[in-house]
Amino acid sequence: KQWYQRRVRGETNAFTADEMTGYYFSSRILFRRITDVFAQFFISPLLHKGAIAREISAVESEWQKDVNLDGWAFWGLLRSLSSPNHPFSRFSTGSISTLN
């Protein structure tokens, strides 16, 4: 779908937070058509092996970029102090080692 995204001069991205994953897109033209194309991602997702490998690589890249930031250390400390029975205590990001 990236070729279509470029064709309609749009962009997409996603993020995962503690309790949700957000997907978004923008398009400067053909809003109704691009909305349908975007919705197909959820209706009929394509999970090609190469795409999965690229996503794992992207997760690893983000992990490597953020692992030494003070904010991440702070959240790690808060998680370690929380009840092990609460979902907040769980590891909140991924890396190649956690995804394989």
C-alpha positions as CSV (number, residue, x, y, z in Angstrom):
1,K,0.0,0.0,0.0
2,Q,3.0,2.3,0.2
3,W,2.8,3.1,-3.5
4,Y,-0.7,4.2,-3.0
5,Q,0.2,6.3,0.0
6,R,2.8,8.2,-2.1
7,R,0.4,8.6,-4.9
8,V,-2.2,10.4,-2.7
9,R,0.6,12.4,-1.0
10,G,-0.2,10.9,2.4
11,E,1.6,9.2,5.3
12,T,0.9,6.5,7.8
13,N,2.4,5.5,11.1
14,A,1.6,3.5,14.2
15,F,2.6,3.4,17.9
16,T,2.0,1.1,20.8
17,A,1.3,2.4,24.2
18,D,0.6,0.6,27.5
19,E,-3.1,0.0,26.8
20,M,-3.5,0.5,23.0
21,T,-2.0,0.6,19.6
22,G,-2.7,3.7,17.5
23,Y,-2.7,3.7,13.7
24,Y,-3.0,6.9,11.8
25,F,-2.8,8.2,8.2
26,S,-3.2,11.5,6.4
27,S,-4.0,12.2,2.8
28,R,-4.2,15.4,0.9
29,I,-6.4,14.0,-1.9
30,L,-8.9,11.2,-2.5
31,F,-9.8,11.0,1.2
32,R,-12.7,8.5,0.8
33,R,-10.6,6.1,-1.4
34,I,-7.5,6.2,0.9
35,T,-9.8,5.6,3.9
36,D,-11.0,2.4,2.3
37,V,-7.5,1.3,1.5
38,F,-6.4,2.0,5.1
39,A,-9.4,0.1,6.5
40,Q,-8.4,-3.0,4.4
41,F,-5.3,-3.3,6.6
42,F,-7.6,-4.2,9.5
43,I,-10.3,-6.1,7.5
44,S,-7.9,-8.3,5.5
45,P,-4.3,-7.9,6.7
46,L,-1.4,-9.4,4.6
47,L,1.2,-11.0,6.7
48,H,4.1,-11.7,4.4
49,K,7.2,-13.2,5.8
50,G,9.4,-10.3,4.6
51,A,7.0,-7.8,6.2
52,I,7.2,-9.6,9.5
53,A,11.0,-9.6,9.4
54,R,11.0,-5.9,8.6
55,E,8.6,-5.2,11.5
56,I,10.8,-7.1,13.9
57,S,13.8,-5.2,12.7
58,A,11.9,-1.9,13.2
59,V,11.0,-2.9,16.8
60,E,14.7,-3.8,17.4
61,S,15.8,-0.5,16.0
62,E,13.5,1.5,18.2
63,W,14.6,-0.6,21.2
64,Q,18.3,0.1,20.5
65,K,17.5,3.9,20.0
66,D,15.6,4.2,23.3
67,V,17.2,1.6,25.7
68,N,19.6,4.1,27.3
69,L,17.3,7.1,27.6
70,D,16.6,8.3,31.2
71,G,12.8,8.1,30.6
72,W,13.0,4.4,29.8
73,A,15.0,3.7,32.9
74,F,12.5,5.6,35.0
75,W,9.6,3.6,33.6
76,G,11.6,0.4,34.2
77,L,12.1,1.4,37.8
78,L,8.4,2.1,38.2
79,R,7.5,-1.3,36.7
80,S,10.0,-3.1,39.0
81,L,8.3,-1.5,42.0
82,S,4.8,-2.3,41.0
83,S,2.9,-5.4,41.9
84,P,4.0,-8.4,39.8
85,N,0.3,-9.3,39.5
86,H,-0.5,-6.0,37.8
87,P,-0.1,-5.7,34.0
88,F,2.0,-2.5,34.4
89,S,4.8,-4.7,35.8
90,R,5.2,-6.5,32.5
91,F,7.9,-5.7,30.0
92,S,6.4,-3.0,27.7
93,T,8.6,-3.0,24.7
94,G,10.1,-5.5,22.4
95,S,13.5,-6.4,20.9
96,I,14.7,-9.2,18.6
97,S,15.3,-11.4,21.6
98,T,11.7,-10.9,23.0
99,L,10.0,-11.4,19.6
100,N,11.9,-14.5,18.5
